[in-house]
Amino acid sequence: MISLNRKPHGQASGGYWEKLRKSFDDMDALRQRLDYQTALLAVCALAASLLLGMGDLVTKGSIAERQAEDLKATLGQVLPEGIYDNDVLAEPRLVPSAGEETGLEQTEVFIAKKGSEVTAVAFKMLATGGYAGDLTLMLGVDREGKILGARVIAHAETPGLGDKVETSKSNWILGFNGRSLGNTSAQAWRVKKDGGDFDQFAGATITPRAVVKGVEGGLKFFERHRRELLAATD
C-alpha cells in the first residue's frame, strides 16, 4: 500500500498566508529604517538627476541654436547691413566692466568690421532703475560714437505702460538713433519732464527715465574703451 505524505489542504494554505504576512511585516519594518529612507531618497534623486541630464543633453543643442538666432536678429536691428562683412557673432570680446555703466562684470562686445577696419560695435548692457527692475539693452555704436540702434531686449515692465520701450509697441526707442555724447548735452540726456530731450510715456515716467540713463551710460562705456575696441582688427 502506498502512503502519501500530504499535509491537509487547510494547513498548507495557512502556512502560505503566514509567510506572506511575515513578508509584509518585514517590508514594513524595512520601510521604517532610516537607512532605507535614505537609500530610497538617494535613488529618487539619482533618477531625477539622470532624467534632467538627459533632457538637458537632448535640448542643449537646439536651445543654443535658438539663442544664437535671437542674438543675430537683435544685432541686425542695431548694426545696419552694409557696414560690415565679417561674422559679428564669431569673435565677441569680453571687456572687464565692473563698476561701469553697463551694469555687468564683463561686457560682451560684438565687433563689426569691413575689411580690416572696425566700423561699429554692439554690446548688451543693463539699464537699472526701471519700474519693475533692470532692463536689458542692446546698443549699436559707430566709430564716431553715434548710436546706430538701441533696443530693449528684456524687461518686466507693466504691459500697456512701460512696455512702450519695445519697437513692437511704439517707435520711442528709435529716438536714440544718431545721438552721441558729442551732439547731445549732459542735461539733454533726460526725459522732458526732467528738462531733457526725450519723451516720457503718459503715466510711466520711470521706465523711459531708466532707459535714457542706461543709453547715455552705454555711450560713456564706449568712449572709455573706444581705442581698444576700434583697434580690434585681427
C-alpha positions as CSV (number, residue, x, y, z in Angstrom):
1,M,0.0,0.0,0.0
2,I,1.3,3.4,-1.0
3,S,1.2,6.1,1.7
4,L,1.1,9.7,0.6
5,N,2.7,12.2,3.0
6,R,0.5,15.2,2.2
7,K,-0.4,18.0,4.6
8,P,-4.0,18.8,4.9
9,H,-5.1,21.5,2.4
10,G,-6.1,23.9,5.2
11,Q,-2.7,23.5,6.9
12,A,-0.8,24.3,3.6
13,S,-2.9,27.3,2.9
14,G,-2.4,28.6,6.4
15,G,1.4,28.3,6.0
16,Y,1.3,30.3,2.8
17,W,-0.6,33.2,4.3
18,E,1.7,33.2,7.4
19,K,4.7,33.5,5.1
20,L,3.0,36.3,3.1
21,R,2.1,38.2,6.3
22,K,5.6,37.8,7.6
23,S,7.0,39.2,4.3
24,F,4.7,42.3,4.7
25,D,5.8,42.7,8.3
26,D,9.5,42.5,7.2
27,M,8.9,45.1,4.4
28,D,7.0,47.4,6.8
29,A,9.9,47.1,9.3
30,L,12.3,47.9,6.5
31,R,10.4,51.0,5.5
32,Q,10.7,52.3,9.0
33,R,14.5,52.1,9.0
34,L,16.4,55.4,8.5
35,D,19.0,53.8,6.1
36,Y,16.2,52.5,3.9
37,Q,14.6,56.0,3.7
38,T,18.0,57.5,2.9
39,A,18.7,54.9,0.2
40,L,15.3,55.4,-1.3
41,L,15.7,59.2,-1.4
42,A,19.2,58.8,-3.0
43,V,17.7,56.5,-5.7
44,C,14.9,59.0,-6.4
45,A,17.4,61.9,-6.5
46,L,19.7,59.9,-8.8
47,A,16.8,59.0,-11.2
48,A,15.7,62.7,-11.3
49,S,19.3,63.8,-12.0
50,L,19.6,61.3,-14.8
51,L,16.3,62.5,-16.3
52,L,17.3,66.1,-16.1
53,G,20.7,65.4,-17.5
54,M,19.2,63.5,-20.4
55,G,16.7,66.3,-21.0
56,D,19.5,68.9,-21.0
57,L,21.6,66.8,-23.3
58,V,18.7,66.4,-25.8
59,T,17.6,70.1,-25.8
60,K,21.0,71.8,-25.3
61,G,21.9,72.0,-29.0
62,S,18.5,73.4,-30.1
63,I,18.4,75.9,-27.2
64,A,21.9,77.2,-28.1
65,E,20.9,77.4,-31.8
66,R,17.7,79.3,-30.9
67,Q,19.7,81.7,-28.7
68,A,22.2,82.4,-31.5
69,E,19.3,83.1,-33.9
70,D,17.8,85.6,-31.4
71,L,21.1,87.3,-30.8
72,K,21.7,87.6,-34.5
73,A,18.3,89.1,-35.1
74,T,18.9,91.6,-32.3
75,L,22.3,92.6,-33.7
76,G,20.7,93.0,-37.1
77,Q,18.5,95.7,-35.6
78,V,21.4,97.8,-34.1
79,L,24.0,97.2,-36.8
80,P,22.8,98.1,-40.3
81,E,23.6,95.8,-43.2
82,G,26.3,97.1,-45.4
83,I,28.6,98.5,-42.8
84,Y,30.3,95.1,-42.1
85,D,31.3,92.0,-43.9
86,N,32.5,89.8,-41.1
87,D,30.7,87.3,-38.9
88,V,29.9,89.5,-36.0
89,L,28.9,86.6,-33.8
90,A,32.1,84.7,-34.4
91,E,34.5,86.5,-32.1
92,P,32.9,88.6,-29.4
93,R,35.2,90.3,-26.9
94,L,34.8,90.3,-23.2
95,V,35.6,93.7,-21.7
96,P,36.1,93.9,-17.9
97,S,33.5,96.4,-16.8
98,A,32.9,96.0,-13.1
99,G,31.5,99.3,-11.7
100,E,30.9,100.7,-15.1
101,E,27.6,101.8,-16.7
102,T,26.8,98.6,-18.4
103,G,26.0,97.1,-15.0
104,L,27.9,93.9,-15.8
105,E,31.2,92.4,-14.5
106,Q,32.2,91.7,-18.1
107,T,30.6,93.3,-21.2
108,E,30.4,91.2,-24.3
109,V,31.2,93.4,-27.3
110,F,30.5,92.3,-30.9
111,I,32.9,93.8,-33.4
112,A,31.6,94.8,-36.9
113,K,34.3,95.1,-39.5
114,K,34.6,95.9,-43.2
115,G,37.8,94.6,-44.5
116,S,40.2,95.0,-41.6
117,E,38.6,98.2,-40.2
118,V,36.3,98.2,-37.3
119,T,33.1,100.1,-38.4
120,A,30.9,99.7,-35.4
121,V,30.4,97.7,-32.2
122,A,27.4,96.4,-30.4
123,F,27.1,95.3,-26.8
124,K,24.5,94.2,-24.3
125,M,24.0,96.0,-21.1
126,L,21.6,96.6,-18.2
127,A,19.6,99.8,-17.6
128,T,18.9,100.0,-13.9
129,G,16.1,101.8,-12.1
130,G,13.2,100.6,-14.2
131,Y,9.7,100.4,-12.6
132,A,9.8,96.6,-12.4
133,G,13.6,96.1,-12.3
134,D,16.5,96.2,-14.7
135,L,16.0,96.4,-18.4
136,T,18.4,94.6,-20.8
137,L,19.5,96.8,-23.7
138,M,21.5,96.1,-26.9
139,L,23.3,99.2,-28.2
140,G,25.0,99.6,-31.6
141,V,27.6,102.4,-31.9
142,D,29.6,103.6,-34.9
143,R,33.3,104.6,-34.9
144,E,32.4,108.2,-34.0
145,G,30.3,107.2,-31.1
146,K,26.9,107.8,-32.7
147,I,24.1,105.4,-31.9
148,L,23.2,103.2,-34.8
149,G,20.4,101.5,-32.9
150,A,19.2,100.8,-29.4
151,R,16.8,98.0,-28.4
152,V,15.3,96.9,-25.2
153,I,15.6,93.1,-25.4
154,A,14.3,92.1,-22.0
155,H,12.3,93.7,-19.3
156,A,9.5,93.1,-16.8
157,E,7.7,96.4,-17.2
158,T,3.9,96.8,-16.9
159,P,2.1,95.9,-20.2
160,G,0.4,98.9,-21.7
161,L,2.6,101.4,-19.8
162,G,6.3,100.5,-19.5
163,D,6.4,98.2,-22.4
164,K,6.3,101.0,-24.9
165,V,10.1,100.8,-24.9
166,E,9.7,97.9,-27.3
167,T,9.6,98.6,-31.0
168,S,6.6,96.4,-31.4
169,K,4.6,98.8,-29.2
170,S,6.0,102.2,-30.2
171,N,8.8,104.0,-32.0
172,W,10.0,105.7,-28.9
173,I,13.3,103.8,-28.8
174,L,14.2,104.9,-32.3
175,G,14.6,108.5,-30.9
176,F,18.1,107.5,-29.8
177,N,19.3,106.9,-33.4
178,G,22.2,109.3,-34.3
179,R,22.6,110.6,-30.8
180,S,26.0,110.7,-29.2
181,L,27.7,112.3,-26.3
182,G,29.0,114.9,-28.7
183,N,25.7,116.1,-30.2
184,T,23.6,115.7,-27.0
185,S,24.4,117.7,-23.9
186,A,24.6,116.1,-20.5
187,Q,21.4,118.0,-19.5
188,A,19.6,116.7,-22.6
189,W,20.1,113.1,-21.6
190,R,16.9,113.2,-19.6
191,V,13.2,112.8,-20.2
192,K,11.3,116.1,-21.0
193,K,9.7,116.1,-17.6
194,D,13.2,116.4,-16.1
195,G,14.3,119.0,-18.6
196,G,15.8,116.7,-21.2
197,D,15.2,115.8,-24.8
198,F,13.3,112.5,-24.6
199,D,9.6,112.0,-24.3
200,Q,8.2,110.1,-21.3
201,F,5.1,107.9,-21.5
202,A,1.8,109.0,-20.1
203,G,1.6,107.5,-16.6
204,A,5.0,105.8,-16.9
205,T,8.0,108.1,-16.5
206,I,10.2,105.8,-14.5
207,T,10.9,103.3,-17.3
208,P,11.9,105.8,-20.1
209,R,14.0,107.7,-17.5
210,A,15.9,104.4,-16.8
211,V,16.4,103.7,-20.5
212,V,17.7,107.2,-21.2
213,K,20.1,107.0,-18.4
214,G,21.2,103.5,-19.5
215,V,21.8,104.5,-23.1
216,E,23.8,107.5,-22.0
217,G,25.8,105.2,-19.8
218,G,26.4,102.8,-22.7
219,L,27.9,105.7,-24.7
220,K,30.2,106.5,-21.8
221,F,31.3,102.9,-21.7
222,F,32.1,103.0,-25.4
223,E,34.1,106.2,-25.1
224,R,36.1,104.8,-22.2
225,H,37.0,101.7,-24.2
226,R,36.9,103.3,-27.7
227,R,40.6,103.0,-28.5
228,E,40.9,99.3,-27.7
229,L,37.6,98.4,-29.4
230,L,38.4,100.2,-32.6
231,A,41.8,98.7,-32.7
232,A,40.5,95.2,-32.8
233,T,41.5,94.4,-36.4
234,D,42.6,90.8,-36.0
